[in-house]
Amino acid sequence: MSGIKKLAGQTLWYGASSIAARFINYLLTPYLTFALAGVAYGEMSLVYAVIPFLNVIFTYGLETAYFRFSKNKEAEAEVYSTAMISLLVSTVILTSVMLLFKDELAALIGVKDHTEYFTYSAFIIAFDTLTALAFAKLRYEGRPVKFATVRILGILINIGFTYFFLSVCPRLQAADPTSFIGVYYREEDRVSYVVLANLIQSVFTFFLLFREVFSFRWRFNAKLWREIMIYASPLILAGFAGMINETLDRLMLRWWSPAPTAEAATFEVGMYSACYKLSLLITLSIQAFRMAAEPFFFATAQGQQPQRVYARVMKFFVIVVCFMFLAVALFLDVWKSFIQKPAYWEGLDVVPILLLANIFIGVYYNLSIWYKLSNKTMAGAWITLMGAAVTIAINAVFIPRFGYMACAWATFFCYGSMMVISYKWGQKQYLVPYATKKLTAYLVICVALYGGYLAFQLLELHPWVNRGFAALLIAAFAWLIVNVERKEFVRLPVVGKYFAPRI
């Protein structure tokens, strides 16, 4: 239980920081959908669909490799030094290449008149790459407080400058057109200012982590580096394919949308991206869990019966995300208020599909421990490539006919197939006693409850009556979980006593 308690504690810290940071950042969604007129929000979404691909190339799997090779304090110091020197050299080279080809990148996604997007993005990715390993070091050393503080401060800086550029500067310009801001501020470049605010955040984060970034010795172990790269190379492929699964649908929607004009296609991208963000709760849970779980899984592998620990972690994870699915799907009429463009509400049908898809990818991340522990990272690459093939195939065939709905279903089938393949393959290589039937039943019940809610809505009652019915459904699911899993909950620290049967 101590292992679960430690994971829960660190997940709480990482989760609190991630949820707070991302939720604060998420508050930008209603603001940006309001502040960015026309197709500007779609253009911004396209830029932020490209950045994750480049992040994978810039970091090339070194975070996971760092955890894998840092078996003790002495090894950690050598691994960190070798990996950071490698990152410093490669970042300089890759940033230069990106700046050299910024015109081609801008043309590729349909924003050829705004090459400055990729000038700013090149430096965003560079600074984020240099801090990626520093954040990993904080996780390895069990320092979630500083991790959380830096993350949240960075987001606040981003929001502050975004608001300054989009709301304060126009007022200052109107008040005094001859001032510095009045002369140089360009109202039509609002997306550029959003990206610039992100760059300021990245630079600020870099300086907050300056000590961690440069806490290495200028000693490069070439032999160790080759071992790290052999381990990490498949993770690069897996990460790149993962970004195809996660973000390429925005670009494909822009290329193949059935919309009559390029502007209409970009508008669809903005609508789909805004609705995608309503799967926030599950996405945040997965991110928080991954940050705590990756070092935890590697450490637990050295103990006794780690498979039982992994199975229990999976159970608690699925239960949590099931509640989050219901909280978002059943109260979608409330969550949609975060999107300040009512025209975007047309795309809300994708949200339940994307919520389920994100549950699948969360389960997959739990399952993926089998190939990371057994040094079979190429298996992860193959699984992710299969998912990428599903993504590309479904989008290529169905986007021209069904538009953004095809993107949502492609994500669903992509992550679902990855989850199933990883489970079947992993159980043959590294047997873990997952409660598969029970967890599958929980997911099916959640979907059934959502279906019952949709049927209830056909009565066309007052919205508050619908919300009351939704709350009853969540309460019914909670009652079921407590009664089925009472023995598990009793074993939990702190809260376990509340689940003990009364005598």
BELHUDA-V504144 format. One record per residue. N is the residue number from 0. PHI is phi as a letter, one per 40 degrees, with the letter a starting at -180 (NA if undefined). NEAR is the number of other C-alpha atoms within 12 Angstrom. D_FIRST is the distance of its C-alpha to the first C-alpha in Angstrom with 1 decimal. Layout:
BEGIN
((N,PHI,NEAR,D_FIRST) (N,PHI,NEAR,D_FIRST))
END
This chain:
BEGIN
((0,NA,22,0.0) (1,c,15,3.8) (2,c,31,5.3) (3,c,31,5.1) (4,c,23,6.0) (5,c,24,8.5) (6,c,36,9.8) (7,c,30,10.3) (8,c,25,12.1) (9,c,34,14.2) (10,c,36,15.0) (11,c,28,16.1) (12,c,30,18.3) (13,c,40,19.7) (14,c,35,19.9) (15,c,31,21.7) (16,c,34,24.0) (17,c,40,24.6) (18,c,30,25.1) (19,c,29,27.3) (20,c,32,29.2) (21,c,33,29.7) (22,c,29,30.5) (23,d,26,33.0) (24,c,33,34.4) (25,c,32,34.4) (26,c,31,36.7) (27,c,31,39.2) (28,d,37,39.4) (29,c,27,41.7) (30,c,26,43.5) (31,c,36,44.2) (32,c,38,45.1) (33,c,26,47.6) (34,c,29,48.8) (35,c,34,49.2) (36,c,23,52.3) (37,g,27,53.4) (38,c,33,51.6) (39,c,34,50.1) (40,c,41,46.6) (41,c,37,46.9) (42,c,43,48.1) (43,c,44,45.1) (44,c,43,42.7) (45,c,43,44.5) (46,c,45,44.1) (47,c,34,40.4) (48,c,31,40.2) (49,c,36,41.6) (50,d,39,39.6) (51,c,31,36.3) (52,d,30,38.2) (53,c,35,39.6) (54,d,36,36.3) (55,c,33,35.0) (56,c,32,38.1) (57,c,40,37.9) (58,c,41,34.3) (59,f,37,34.5) (60,g,36,30.8) (61,c,46,30.4) (62,c,41,27.2) (63,c,42,25.2) (64,c,41,27.2) (65,d,42,26.5) (66,c,40,22.7) (67,c,36,23.5) (68,c,35,25.9) (69,c,30,24.4) (70,c,21,22.7) (71,a,18,23.3) (72,c,15,25.1) (73,c,12,28.5) (74,c,18,28.1) (75,d,28,26.9) (76,c,29,30.1) (77,c,29,32.3) (78,c,41,30.5) (79,c,47,30.8) (80,c,33,34.4) (81,c,36,35.4) (82,c,50,33.8) (83,c,40,35.1) (84,c,28,38.6) (85,c,33,38.5) (86,c,37,37.6) (87,d,30,40.3) (88,c,20,43.0) (89,c,22,42.0) (90,c,33,41.6) (91,c,22,45.2) (92,c,18,46.5) (93,c,27,44.8) (94,c,32,45.6) (95,c,20,49.2) (96,c,22,49.3) (97,c,33,47.9) (98,c,26,50.5) (99,c,17,53.2) (100,b,20,52.3) (101,c,29,51.5) (102,c,22,54.6) (103,c,19,53.5) (104,c,30,50.0) (105,c,28,51.5) (106,c,19,53.9) (107,d,22,51.3) (108,b,37,49.4) (109,g,32,52.6) (110,b,31,52.8) (111,c,19,55.4) (112,c,20,57.0) (113,b,30,53.9) (114,c,29,53.2) (115,c,28,51.9) (116,d,41,48.7) (117,c,42,47.9) (118,c,29,49.2) (119,c,33,46.6) (120,c,42,43.9) (121,d,39,44.6) (122,c,35,43.8) (123,d,36,40.8) (124,c,40,39.3) (125,c,38,40.3) (126,c,36,38.7) (127,c,39,35.5) (128,c,43,35.4) (129,c,41,35.7) (130,c,40,32.9) (131,c,40,30.5) (132,c,43,29.6) (133,c,38,29.5) (134,c,40,26.8) (135,c,40,24.9) (136,c,40,25.3) (137,c,34,23.8) (138,c,34,20.7) (139,c,35,20.5) (140,c,24,21.0) (141,g,25,18.4) (142,b,23,21.3) (143,c,30,20.6) (144,c,24,23.0) (145,c,25,26.0) (146,d,38,25.0) (147,c,33,25.0) (148,c,25,28.2) (149,c,33,30.1) (150,d,39,29.2) (151,c,30,30.3) (152,c,30,33.4) (153,c,35,34.5) (154,c,35,34.3) (155,c,30,36.3) (156,c,28,38.9) (157,d,34,39.2) (158,c,35,39.7) (159,d,26,42.1) (160,c,26,44.3) (161,c,34,44.3) (162,c,28,45.6) (163,d,22,48.1) (164,c,34,49.5) (165,c,35,49.6) (166,b,25,50.6) (167,c,19,51.9) (168,d,27,54.0) (169,d,26,56.1) (170,c,19,57.0) (171,c,22,58.0) (172,c,22,60.0) (173,c,18,61.8) (174,c,15,62.5) (175,a,16,63.9) (176,c,17,64.7) (177,c,13,66.2) (178,c,16,63.1) (179,d,14,60.8) (180,c,21,58.4) (181,c,19,61.3) (182,c,17,62.9) (183,b,18,59.9) (184,c,27,57.4) (185,b,20,57.7) (186,d,26,56.6) (187,c,20,56.6) (188,b,27,53.9) (189,c,33,51.1) (190,c,39,48.6) (191,d,33,49.5) (192,c,36,48.5) (193,c,40,45.1) (194,c,39,44.4) (195,c,34,45.9) (196,c,31,43.5) (197,c,38,40.6) (198,c,33,42.2) (199,c,31,42.4) (200,d,35,38.7) (201,c,36,38.0) (202,c,29,40.4) (203,c,27,38.8) (204,c,37,35.3) (205,d,32,36.7) (206,c,22,38.1) (207,c,26,35.0) (208,b,31,33.2) (209,d,22,36.3) (210,c,17,34.8) (211,c,30,31.8) (212,d,31,34.1) (213,b,26,36.5) (214,c,25,34.1) (215,b,25,35.1) (216,c,19,37.8) (217,c,18,40.7) (218,b,19,39.9) (219,b,23,39.6) (220,c,22,38.3) (221,c,17,40.1) (222,c,13,38.5) (223,c,25,35.0) (224,c,28,36.2) (225,c,19,37.4) (226,c,21,34.1) (227,c,34,32.4) (228,c,30,35.0) (229,c,22,34.8) (230,c,35,31.0) (231,c,35,31.5) (232,d,30,34.8) (233,c,33,33.3) (234,c,38,31.0) (235,c,35,34.1) (236,c,30,35.5) (237,c,34,32.4) (238,c,38,32.2) (239,c,34,35.9) (240,c,35,35.7) (241,c,39,32.7) (242,c,34,35.0) (243,d,38,37.6) (244,c,45,35.2) (245,c,39,34.2) (246,b,36,37.4) (247,c,37,40.4) (248,c,44,41.1) (249,c,48,42.5) (250,c,42,45.0) (251,c,39,45.9) (252,c,47,46.5) (253,c,44,48.8) (254,c,31,50.6) (255,b,32,50.9) (256,d,34,50.8) (257,c,27,53.5) (258,d,22,54.3) (259,c,16,58.1) (260,b,15,57.9) (261,c,22,55.7) (262,c,23,55.1) (263,c,24,54.0) (264,c,35,51.5) (265,c,38,50.1) (266,c,38,49.8) (267,c,46,47.8) (268,d,48,45.4) (269,c,44,45.0) (270,c,45,44.4) (271,c,42,41.8) (272,c,46,40.0) (273,c,44,39.9) (274,c,44,38.6) (275,d,46,36.0) (276,c,37,34.5) (277,c,43,33.8) (278,c,40,30.8) (279,d,40,29.4) (280,d,37,26.3) (281,c,42,24.8) (282,c,35,26.1) (283,c,35,24.5) (284,c,44,21.1) (285,c,37,21.5) (286,c,30,22.8) (287,c,37,20.1) (288,c,39,17.3) (289,c,37,19.3) (290,c,41,19.8) (291,c,43,16.1) (292,c,43,15.1) (293,c,36,17.9) (294,c,37,17.1) (295,c,37,13.3) (296,c,39,14.2) (297,c,34,16.7) (298,c,27,14.5) (299,c,26,11.8) (300,d,26,14.8) (301,c,16,15.5) (302,c,16,12.4) (303,c,12,12.2) (304,f,16,12.1) (305,c,27,11.5) (306,d,27,13.3) (307,c,24,10.7) (308,c,31,8.4) (309,c,39,11.7) (310,c,27,12.6) (311,c,32,9.9) (312,c,40,10.7) (313,d,37,14.3) (314,c,34,14.1) (315,c,33,12.9) (316,c,38,15.5) (317,c,40,18.2) (318,c,37,17.8) (319,c,30,18.2) (320,c,37,21.2) (321,c,42,22.8) (322,c,38,23.1) (323,c,34,24.5) (324,d,41,27.0) (325,c,43,28.2) (326,c,34,28.4) (327,c,37,30.7) (328,c,43,32.6) (329,c,39,33.5) (330,b,32,34.6) (331,c,33,36.3) (332,c,24,39.5) (333,c,20,37.8) (334,c,28,36.1) (335,c,32,39.4) (336,c,24,40.9) (337,c,31,39.1) (338,b,36,41.7) (339,c,25,45.0) (340,b,28,47.2) (341,d,19,47.8) (342,c,21,49.3) (343,c,33,45.8) (344,c,29,44.6) (345,d,21,46.3) (346,c,35,43.4) (347,c,36,40.7) (348,c,28,40.6) (349,c,34,38.6) (350,c,42,35.6) (351,c,39,33.9) (352,c,35,34.5) (353,c,42,33.0) (354,c,47,29.9) (355,c,41,29.2) (356,d,37,30.1) (357,c,43,27.5) (358,c,46,24.8) (359,d,40,25.9) (360,c,42,25.7) (361,c,36,22.2) (362,c,45,21.2) (363,d,37,23.3) (364,c,39,21.5) (365,c,41,18.2) (366,c,43,20.2) (367,c,44,22.0) (368,c,43,19.4) (369,c,34,21.2) (370,c,34,24.4) (371,c,34,23.1) (372,c,32,21.2) (373,c,20,24.2) (374,g,27,26.8) (375,b,25,28.4) (376,c,34,28.7) (377,c,25,32.1) (378,c,31,30.5) (379,c,41,28.9) (380,c,30,32.4) (381,c,27,34.0) (382,c,41,31.7) (383,c,40,32.3) (384,c,31,36.0) (385,c,30,36.1) (386,c,39,34.7) (387,c,37,37.3) (388,c,26,40.0) (389,c,32,39.0) (390,d,40,39.1) (391,c,35,42.5) (392,c,24,44.0) (393,c,31,43.2) (394,c,38,44.1) (395,c,29,47.3) (396,c,22,48.5) (397,b,26,47.5) (398,d,33,47.6) (399,d,23,51.5) (400,b,18,51.5) (401,b,23,48.5) (402,g,37,47.7) (403,c,48,44.3) (404,c,37,43.1) (405,c,37,43.2) (406,c,50,40.9) (407,c,42,38.3) (408,c,35,38.5) (409,c,41,38.5) (410,c,45,35.2) (411,d,34,33.8) (412,c,34,35.0) (413,c,43,34.2) (414,c,41,30.5) (415,c,34,30.3) (416,c,29,32.0) (417,c,44,29.7) (418,c,32,26.6) (419,c,27,28.2) (420,c,29,29.6) (421,c,36,26.4) (422,c,33,24.6) (423,c,22,27.4) (424,c,25,27.9) (425,c,31,24.3) (426,c,22,23.6) (427,c,14,26.6) (428,c,21,25.5) (429,a,27,21.7) (430,c,23,20.5) (431,b,28,17.2) (432,c,24,16.7) (433,c,29,16.9) (434,c,21,17.8) (435,c,22,21.1) (436,c,12,23.4) (437,c,20,21.2) (438,c,29,20.6) (439,c,22,24.3) (440,c,21,25.2) (441,c,32,23.4) (442,c,33,25.4) (443,c,20,28.6) (444,c,26,28.3) (445,d,40,27.9) (446,c,27,31.1) (447,c,21,32.8) (448,c,30,32.2) (449,c,36,33.6) (450,c,20,36.6) (451,c,23,37.1) (452,c,29,37.2) (453,c,24,39.8) (454,c,17,41.9) (455,c,22,41.7) (456,c,23,43.0) (457,c,13,46.1) (458,c,13,47.3) (459,f,13,47.9) (460,c,14,46.8) (461,c,13,46.2) (462,d,19,43.3) (463,c,15,41.6) (464,c,17,41.8) (465,c,27,40.1) (466,c,26,37.3) (467,c,19,36.9) (468,c,25,36.6) (469,c,34,34.0) (470,c,24,31.9) (471,c,21,32.3) (472,c,31,31.0) (473,c,32,27.9) (474,c,19,27.4) (475,c,19,28.0) (476,c,33,25.4) (477,c,25,22.8) (478,d,16,23.9) (479,c,19,23.5) (480,c,30,19.9) (481,c,22,18.8) (482,c,17,20.6) (483,c,19,19.4) (484,b,26,15.7) (485,d,21,15.6) (486,c,17,13.2) (487,c,24,10.6) (488,c,25,11.5) (489,c,21,11.4) (490,c,20,7.7) (491,c,24,7.6) (492,c,19,8.1) (493,g,15,11.9) (494,c,14,13.2) (495,d,19,11.7) (496,c,16,14.7) (497,c,16,17.1) (498,b,22,16.3) (499,c,19,16.7) (500,c,13,20.0) (501,c,7,22.9) (502,c,3,24.7))
END
